[in-house]
Structures are given as structure tokens and as C-alpha cells.
Amino acid sequence: MPDTPSPYYFAPVANVARVTPNMQRITLRGGDLRHFTSSGDPDERLLVVFPDDGQDAPPSPVRMGSTLDYPSDGPRPEMRSYTVRRWDPTACEMDIDFAVHDGGAAVRWALQARPGQTLGVTTASGWYRPPSDTAWQLLLADMTALPAVGRIVEGLTPGTRVHVVAEVTTADDEQRFETSGEVTYTWLRGSGNGVGASALASTARRWSLPDGPGYVWFAGEAGLSRTVRRWVRHDLGWPTERYDVIGYWRADKAAWTARYEQVRERIEAAQLGALEAGGDFDSVRDAVDAAMDDAGL
């Protein structure tokens, strides 16, 4: 390892492939990945560091105290959070799948990617942790979360019962995954994914929950994550350990951010009030969600 530690692992692109019409796979191999350690979570995510426009590799981080990093008050490369679709520690090889959509620096880079270019990645962590007594699982995902679903399904043990509700851009974007589990699918085509209203939450509500203790995992648009979390936590009355709900991206992010800045003090006041009242993590999150709903966020 370098004398000055860096939180970034830089590796060359070894292959570029189109998995489906709207999913692009970038394979990294070698480089600093020989030092990378997976979190072991099948939905593990990390930050991807992209080259500047017209460049084949990201700029190098600079010495900042006892580590190497990019200055917070200076030029920084584009970074986005992505799922590790596949990690092979023996080959030091990593697949990262990019959902193709209009706009966005990450997608623009992925569409022009070619072998020999370089990306940076950070350490990874995930959320998927069904309790040991789980009898069945419900996985809810849009295109951005389909890579995580694939890795989860591929790692299931024999007899594990899972139903996947996945929202894809077109029917040709549906994927099938090799698995030892007992997996069924509901594919929602042409909704959500930034092109229209999502049907994930309403479809989940209509699904007949099996008998026995379950586990729900959702990943997708951040606003929709509040709707799904409210359903599981309040409508179903499930305890925290029986679900993980994660917002991967936000629709109309620029407009949302501008609105958030207008009401930031109200949101922070709601959070502080819940903390001062002795609320646990989920109670504080309830208060923040309610304040965001009231603010039209």
C-alpha cells in the first residue's frame, strides 16, 4: 500500500458491453483493485470517480494532511454512487452497470467508455440484511437498482423465496438471473425511471403478502422511497429490521434542491425537535419525512 493512504482505487477499463438496450456494463480490472476489499453486501455501493471531459483518467488526489483526497473548496472530479454488480477478488475484476437515460455526467461517460480508460472507486457498503427468520422477501427496484437485484438473486441459497418487482424502461430491459433460490418476477414496463410516474409502490401494495415473517428491500427514486417506507413502517407496522428502503437518485434534482434550500430551516427544525424529544432513528426520520411532505418535497 502507498505510504500516504488514499480512499480511492484507480483501475483501467477492461471491457464495455451493452447488457440490455438501456443498461451499459463497464468492467474494471487490475490497477489499485488489488487492494480493494468487498463489504460482502450484495447491494454494496461505492463512489465512482470520473475523468474530466476529454480526459481518459480522473485527476490524481492531492495530499491533505495524513491522506490523499480532492479539495472541498477547489476543482473536484465528478463522483456518483453506483452498485458493484460483480466482484471477482481473484481476478481483481469489477463490473459496474449504468442505467442509460438522458443527461447526467456519469451516463455520458459510460456511453463513450472504451478499454484503456480509467475510473476511480471508493470502499463499498450496503444495506441488504434480511433477518435470519425471514420466510420470504420482496425486492422493489427501478433500473438503477436492477444491478443490486441481480447480485442479490444470484447469491440466494436453495429454498429462499423471493419476489421481484422491477420497473424497466422497455420490455427488452428485463433480465433473468441464475439462482438457487425460488424467485418470481413482476416486470413493470415504461413507467418510472425518470420517464413517468412510478408504479412500484402501488404494485407492492396490491401484492398478496405470503404467510410468515417477511423482508422488504427497496432501492430507487428518493421521493418514492418515502412512500414505500411509510407503507412498510406504518401501514404494515413492521419493525425496522424487517425492511431496508434506500433512495438511489432524485427526480428533478435541480428543482428539488432549489426548493429544499428555501425550506431547509423548517426541515432541520423538525429533525432537531424529534431528537430533543428523545426519538430513535426511525422516529426522527418520520419527522423529517413529514416536514418534507408538508414542504412539497
FENHUFEN-V400211 format. One record per residue. N is the residue number from 1. RES is the residue in three letters. BURIAL is # if it has 24 or more other ideal C-beta (glycine too) atoms within 12 Angstrom, else .. Layout:
BEGIN
n = (N | N)
res = (RES | RES)
burial = (BURIAL | BURIAL)
END
This chain:
BEGIN
n = (1 | 2 | 3 | 4 | 5 | 6 | 7 | 8 | 9 | 10 | 11 | 12 | 13 | 14 | 15 | 16 | 17 | 18 | 19 | 20 | 21 | 22 | 23 | 24 | 25 | 26 | 27 | 28 | 29 | 30 | 31 | 32 | 33 | 34 | 35 | 36 | 37 | 38 | 39 | 40 | 41 | 42 | 43 | 44 | 45 | 46 | 47 | 48 | 49 | 50 | 51 | 52 | 53 | 54 | 55 | 56 | 57 | 58 | 59 | 60 | 61 | 62 | 63 | 64 | 65 | 66 | 67 | 68 | 69 | 70 | 71 | 72 | 73 | 74 | 75 | 76 | 77 | 78 | 79 | 80 | 81 | 82 | 83 | 84 | 85 | 86 | 87 | 88 | 89 | 90 | 91 | 92 | 93 | 94 | 95 | 96 | 97 | 98 | 99 | 100 | 101 | 102 | 103 | 104 | 105 | 106 | 107 | 108 | 109 | 110 | 111 | 112 | 113 | 114 | 115 | 116 | 117 | 118 | 119 | 120 | 121 | 122 | 123 | 124 | 125 | 126 | 127 | 128 | 129 | 130 | 131 | 132 | 133 | 134 | 135 | 136 | 137 | 138 | 139 | 140 | 141 | 142 | 143 | 144 | 145 | 146 | 147 | 148 | 149 | 150 | 151 | 152 | 153 | 154 | 155 | 156 | 157 | 158 | 159 | 160 | 161 | 162 | 163 | 164 | 165 | 166 | 167 | 168 | 169 | 170 | 171 | 172 | 173 | 174 | 175 | 176 | 177 | 178 | 179 | 180 | 181 | 182 | 183 | 184 | 185 | 186 | 187 | 188 | 189 | 190 | 191 | 192 | 193 | 194 | 195 | 196 | 197 | 198 | 199 | 200 | 201 | 202 | 203 | 204 | 205 | 206 | 207 | 208 | 209 | 210 | 211 | 212 | 213 | 214 | 215 | 216 | 217 | 218 | 219 | 220 | 221 | 222 | 223 | 224 | 225 | 226 | 227 | 228 | 229 | 230 | 231 | 232 | 233 | 234 | 235 | 236 | 237 | 238 | 239 | 240 | 241 | 242 | 243 | 244 | 245 | 246 | 247 | 248 | 249 | 250 | 251 | 252 | 253 | 254 | 255 | 256 | 257 | 258 | 259 | 260 | 261 | 262 | 263 | 264 | 265 | 266 | 267 | 268 | 269 | 270 | 271 | 272 | 273 | 274 | 275 | 276 | 277 | 278 | 279 | 280 | 281 | 282 | 283 | 284 | 285 | 286 | 287 | 288 | 289 | 290 | 291 | 292 | 293 | 294 | 295 | 296 | 297)
res = (MET | PRO | ASP | THR | PRO | SER | PRO | TYR | TYR | PHE | ALA | PRO | VAL | ALA | ASN | VAL | ALA | ARG | VAL | THR | PRO | ASN | MET | GLN | ARG | ILE | THR | LEU | ARG | GLY | GLY | ASP | LEU | ARG | HIS | PHE | THR | SER | SER | GLY | ASP | PRO | ASP | GLU | ARG | LEU | LEU | VAL | VAL | PHE | PRO | ASP | ASP | GLY | GLN | ASP | ALA | PRO | PRO | SER | PRO | VAL | ARG | MET | GLY | SER | THR | LEU | ASP | TYR | PRO | SER | ASP | GLY | PRO | ARG | PRO | GLU | MET | ARG | SER | TYR | THR | VAL | ARG | ARG | TRP | ASP | PRO | THR | ALA | CYS | GLU | MET | ASP | ILE | ASP | PHE | ALA | VAL | HIS | ASP | GLY | GLY | ALA | ALA | VAL | ARG | TRP | ALA | LEU | GLN | ALA | ARG | PRO | GLY | GLN | THR | LEU | GLY | VAL | THR | THR | ALA | SER | GLY | TRP | TYR | ARG | PRO | PRO | SER | ASP | THR | ALA | TRP | GLN | LEU | LEU | LEU | ALA | ASP | MET | THR | ALA | LEU | PRO | ALA | VAL | GLY | ARG | ILE | VAL | GLU | GLY | LEU | THR | PRO | GLY | THR | ARG | VAL | HIS | VAL | VAL | ALA | GLU | VAL | THR | THR | ALA | ASP | ASP | GLU | GLN | ARG | PHE | GLU | THR | SER | GLY | GLU | VAL | THR | TYR | THR | TRP | LEU | ARG | GLY | SER | GLY | ASN | GLY | VAL | GLY | ALA | SER | ALA | LEU | ALA | SER | THR | ALA | ARG | ARG | TRP | SER | LEU | PRO | ASP | GLY | PRO | GLY | TYR | VAL | TRP | PHE | ALA | GLY | GLU | ALA | GLY | LEU | SER | ARG | THR | VAL | ARG | ARG | TRP | VAL | ARG | HIS | ASP | LEU | GLY | TRP | PRO | THR | GLU | ARG | TYR | ASP | VAL | ILE | GLY | TYR | TRP | ARG | ALA | ASP | LYS | ALA | ALA | TRP | THR | ALA | ARG | TYR | GLU | GLN | VAL | ARG | GLU | ARG | ILE | GLU | ALA | ALA | GLN | LEU | GLY | ALA | LEU | GLU | ALA | GLY | GLY | ASP | PHE | ASP | SER | VAL | ARG | ASP | ALA | VAL | ASP | ALA | ALA | MET | ASP | ASP | ALA | GLY | LEU)
burial = (. | . | . | . | . | # | # | # | # | # | # | # | # | # | # | # | . | . | # | # | . | # | # | # | # | # | # | # | # | . | # | # | # | . | . | # | . | # | . | . | # | # | # | # | # | # | # | # | # | # | # | . | . | . | . | . | # | # | # | . | # | . | . | . | . | . | . | # | # | # | . | . | . | . | . | . | # | # | # | # | # | # | # | # | # | # | # | . | . | . | . | . | # | # | # | # | # | # | # | # | # | . | . | . | . | # | # | . | # | # | . | . | # | . | . | . | # | # | # | # | # | # | # | # | . | # | # | # | . | # | . | . | . | # | . | # | # | # | # | # | # | # | # | # | # | # | # | # | # | # | # | # | # | # | # | # | . | . | . | # | # | # | # | # | # | # | # | # | # | . | . | . | # | # | # | . | # | . | # | . | # | . | # | . | # | # | # | # | # | . | # | # | # | # | # | . | . | # | # | # | # | . | # | # | . | . | # | . | # | . | . | . | . | # | # | # | # | # | # | # | # | # | # | # | # | # | # | # | # | # | # | # | # | . | . | . | . | # | . | . | . | # | # | # | # | # | # | # | # | # | # | . | . | . | . | . | . | . | . | # | . | . | . | . | . | # | # | . | . | # | # | . | . | # | . | . | . | . | . | . | . | . | . | . | # | # | # | # | # | . | # | # | . | . | . | . | #)
END
